[in-house]
Amino acid sequence: MGKTAIIFPGQGSQKVGMAQDLYQEKESSTAVLEQAQRVLDFDLLETMFTDSEGKLNQTENTQPALVAHSIALFEALEDINADYTMGHSLGEYSSLVASGVLSFEDAVKIVRKRGQLMADAFPNNVGGMAAVLGLDYDKVKEICDDLSNDEEIIEPANINSPGQIVVSGHKSLIDKLSSEGKALGAKRVMPLPVSGPFHSSLMQVIEKDFANYIDKFDWHDAQFPVVQNVHAAGETDAAVIKDNMIKQLYSPVEFVKSTQWLIDQGVDHFIEIGPGKVLSGLIKKIDRSVKLTSIQNLEDLKGWNEDE
């Protein structure tokens, strides 16, 4: 019998109105969302539901909003028996809650701090990211190595699918690659609306502060393996998982290898929990034979619970 993995999306999947249907109609989801609201230092629910102040896309707000939405769905799902869990970057924190490594409250506090440190790491216009479409990893790595110099760097940051590699680094080099990308063989190079060089070695500047902060929380062994972005393998040991979450800040997201690792363990059903279907789309490009289920709102939730 095939195995199942539950997967959680990262930044970029947020949208105004997210989780409002769950909050209004699903008691367990309401409790999760109100719990997050209580432990945070800003109006999370207003930001998610109406975003009248335009704060949702600020990374320090986006991160707790996405974890809250994913866990509000996860807690309301009936008969969800997973063999593995995985998240994309920020989504890995939702997977840590799902597998019992972190409490939901602690995860929300950690990602709020993570977002603040990431946002404050560099002044605006110093770092950035861009999606390179139509080139494989080796070619993108070669281009990045050629563009980098003693003062400025650009590196592969998210290995999302064959032909979709996100790069990260100094904005001047991101701009250069964006303008020269087609000449270098890419179908397109799209700058991403982010404020920093996330998942590049430049983010090591926040490593110590983040490590000191997450030391305050209780980390538990996982109840079932969490596939970690940093090295694309399942882990259950709390100390290893915690160490990898620090490294994740400045290491590439190995999404292709992580997905392939799960398929090699016998996973043939991926259930994406959270807003959007970004990860399902990426997995389809990695292996078309696996089953994909997306649960992103109240309607999907009801459909799942009725079927099970």
C-alpha positions in Angstrom: 0.0 0.0 0.0 1.2 3.5 -0.9 2.2 6.0 1.7 1.0 9.6 2.3 2.8 12.9 2.9 1.2 16.1 4.1 2.9 19.2 2.8 2.6 22.8 3.7 3.2 25.9 1.5 5.5 28.8 2.2 5.6 32.5 1.5 3.8 33.7 -1.7 0.6 31.7 -1.0 -0.9 34.3 1.3 -4.0 36.3 0.1 -6.4 38.7 1.7 -9.4 36.9 3.2 -7.4 33.8 4.0 -9.0 31.5 6.6 -12.0 33.8 7.1 -14.4 31.0 6.0 -12.8 28.6 8.6 -13.0 31.2 11.3 -16.6 31.8 10.8 -17.8 28.2 10.4 -15.4 25.7 11.9 -15.0 25.7 15.7 -11.6 24.0 15.9 -10.2 26.4 13.3 -11.6 29.4 15.2 -9.8 28.2 18.3 -6.5 27.8 16.5 -6.8 31.3 14.9 -7.7 33.0 18.2 -4.9 31.2 19.9 -2.5 32.7 17.4 -4.1 36.2 17.8 -3.5 36.0 21.6 0.2 35.3 21.4 1.1 37.7 18.7 1.9 41.4 19.1 -0.3 42.6 16.1 -3.8 42.1 14.8 -3.3 38.9 12.9 -7.0 38.2 12.1 -7.6 41.7 10.7 -4.4 41.4 8.6 -5.5 38.0 7.3 -9.2 38.8 6.7 -9.3 42.5 5.4 -5.7 43.8 5.5 -6.9 47.4 5.7 -3.4 48.6 6.5 -1.7 46.6 3.7 0.5 44.6 6.1 -0.1 41.1 5.0 2.8 40.9 2.5 5.3 42.1 5.1 7.3 39.0 5.8 7.1 39.3 9.6 3.3 39.2 9.2 3.0 36.8 6.3 4.9 34.1 8.2 2.5 33.7 11.2 -0.5 34.2 8.9 0.4 31.2 6.7 1.3 28.9 9.6 -2.0 29.9 11.3 -4.0 29.2 8.2 -2.3 25.8 7.5 -2.8 24.6 11.1 -6.4 25.9 11.3 -7.0 23.5 8.3 -4.9 20.7 9.6 -6.6 20.6 13.1 -10.0 20.4 11.5 -9.2 17.5 9.2 -10.6 14.1 10.2 -8.8 10.8 9.7 -5.6 12.4 8.3 -3.0 9.7 8.8 0.3 10.7 7.3 3.5 8.8 7.1 5.6 11.9 6.4 5.3 15.6 6.4 7.2 18.4 4.5 6.9 22.1 4.1 8.5 24.6 1.7 10.7 27.0 3.6 8.3 28.7 6.1 5.9 25.7 5.5 8.4 23.5 7.3 7.2 25.1 10.6 3.7 24.0 9.9 5.1 20.5 9.4 6.8 20.7 12.8 3.5 21.5 14.4 1.8 18.6 12.5 4.4 16.1 13.7 4.5 17.3 17.3 8.0 18.9 17.2 6.7 22.3 18.2 3.5 23.5 19.8 1.4 25.7 17.6 1.8 28.7 19.9 5.6 28.3 19.9 5.7 27.9 16.1 3.7 31.1 15.6 6.1 33.0 17.9 9.1 31.6 16.3 8.0 32.5 12.7 7.0 36.0 13.8 10.6 36.5 15.1 12.1 34.7 12.0 10.1 37.1 9.8 11.3 40.2 11.8 15.0 39.1 11.6 14.7 38.3 7.9 13.0 41.7 7.2 15.6 43.6 9.2 18.7 41.8 8.1 19.4 44.2 5.2 18.3 47.7 4.2 15.8 47.8 1.2 17.4 47.3 -2.2 20.4 45.5 -1.0 19.2 41.9 -1.5 16.6 40.2 -3.6 15.4 37.0 -5.3 14.3 36.0 -8.8 12.8 32.9 -10.4 14.8 31.4 -13.3 12.6 29.4 -15.7 13.7 27.0 -18.3 17.2 26.1 -17.1 18.4 23.2 -15.0 20.2 23.5 -11.7 23.7 23.0 -13.0 23.3 25.8 -15.6 21.9 28.2 -13.0 24.7 27.4 -10.6 27.2 28.0 -13.3 25.6 31.4 -14.2 25.5 32.4 -10.5 29.2 31.5 -10.0 30.1 33.5 -13.1 28.2 36.6 -11.9 29.4 36.5 -8.3 32.6 38.4 -7.3 34.5 39.3 -4.1 31.9 42.0 -3.1 28.6 40.6 -4.3 27.1 37.1 -4.6 24.1 35.4 -6.2 23.2 31.7 -5.4 20.6 29.1 -6.2 18.1 29.4 -3.3 15.0 27.3 -4.0 15.3 24.2 -6.2 11.6 24.0 -6.9 11.1 21.8 -9.9 13.0 20.9 -13.1 13.2 24.2 -14.9 12.3 26.4 -12.0 15.2 27.5 -9.8 14.9 30.6 -7.6 18.2 32.5 -7.0 19.0 34.9 -4.2 21.7 37.4 -3.4 22.7 41.1 -3.9 20.0 43.0 -5.8 22.5 44.4 -8.3 23.3 40.9 -9.5 19.6 39.9 -9.4 18.9 42.8 -11.7 21.8 41.9 -14.0 20.5 38.3 -14.3 17.0 39.5 -14.9 18.1 41.7 -17.8 20.5 39.1 -19.3 18.6 36.0 -18.5 17.2 35.3 -21.9 20.6 35.8 -23.5 22.0 33.2 -21.1 19.4 30.7 -22.2 16.5 31.1 -19.7 12.9 31.3 -20.9 12.3 34.0 -18.3 13.8 35.5 -15.2 11.2 37.0 -12.9 12.3 39.2 -9.9 10.2 38.2 -6.8 8.5 40.7 -4.5 10.7 40.0 -1.5 12.8 42.4 0.6 15.9 40.3 1.1 18.3 37.6 -0.1 16.5 34.7 1.7 18.1 31.2 1.6 21.4 32.6 0.5 24.6 32.6 2.5 24.1 36.4 3.2 21.4 35.4 5.7 24.1 34.0 8.0 24.1 37.5 9.6 20.9 36.5 11.6 22.0 33.0 12.5 23.1 33.8 16.0 20.1 35.9 17.0 17.7 33.3 15.6 19.5 30.4 17.3 19.4 32.2 20.7 15.7 32.9 20.3 14.6 29.4 19.4 16.6 28.0 22.4 13.8 29.4 24.6 11.3 26.9 23.3 10.7 23.1 23.8 11.6 21.0 20.8 10.3 17.4 20.8 11.2 14.4 18.7 8.8 14.1 15.7 5.9 11.6 15.9 6.6 10.8 12.2 9.4 12.0 10.0 9.7 15.6 8.8 11.5 15.9 5.5 13.8 18.9 6.0 14.6 21.4 3.3 18.3 21.6 4.1 19.3 18.0 3.3 16.1 16.4 1.7 15.7 13.5 4.1 13.3 12.6 6.9 14.2 13.4 10.5 12.7 12.6 13.9 15.4 13.7 16.3 14.5 17.1 18.0 18.1 18.3 18.2 18.9 17.5 14.5 15.6 19.2 13.4 16.3 22.3 15.4 19.8 22.6 14.1 18.5 22.2 10.5 15.9 25.0 11.0 18.7 27.4 11.8 20.7 26.3 8.7 17.5 26.6 6.7 17.7 30.4 6.9 20.9 30.5 4.7 20.7 27.2 2.8 18.9 26.3 -0.4 15.4 24.8 -0.2 16.0 21.3 -1.8 12.4 20.8 -2.8 13.0 18.5 -5.8 15.3 16.2 -3.8 12.9 16.2 -0.9 10.0 15.2 -3.1 12.0 12.6 -4.8 13.2 11.2 -1.4 9.5 10.8 -0.3 8.6 9.1 -3.6 11.6 6.7 -3.0 10.1 5.9 0.4 6.9 4.8 -1.3 4.8 8.0 -1.0 2.3 8.1 -3.8 -0.2 10.6 -2.3 0.7 14.2 -1.4 -1.9 16.3 0.5 -1.2 20.0 0.4 -2.7 21.9 3.3 -2.9 25.7 3.2 -3.8 28.5 0.8 -3.0 27.9 -2.9 -1.8 24.9 -4.9 1.8 26.0 -5.5 3.4 22.9 -4.2 1.0 20.6 -6.0 2.0 22.3 -9.2 5.7 21.8 -8.5 5.3 18.1 -7.6 3.4 17.5 -10.8 6.5 18.7 -12.7 8.7 16.4 -10.6 6.5 13.3 -11.0 3.2 13.2 -12.8 2.3 9.7 -11.5 1.6 10.6 -7.9 -1.8 11.5 -6.5 -2.3 15.2 -5.3 -4.9 16.5 -3.0 -5.3 20.3 -2.2 -7.1 21.4 1.0 -7.1 25.2 1.1 -10.5 26.4 2.4 -13.7 25.4 4.1 -15.2 23.8 1.1 -12.2 21.5 0.5 -12.2 20.7 4.2 -15.8 19.6 4.2 -15.2 17.6 1.0 -12.4 15.7 2.7 -14.2 15.1 6.0 -17.3 13.8 4.1 -15.2 11.5 2.0 -13.2 10.0 4.8 
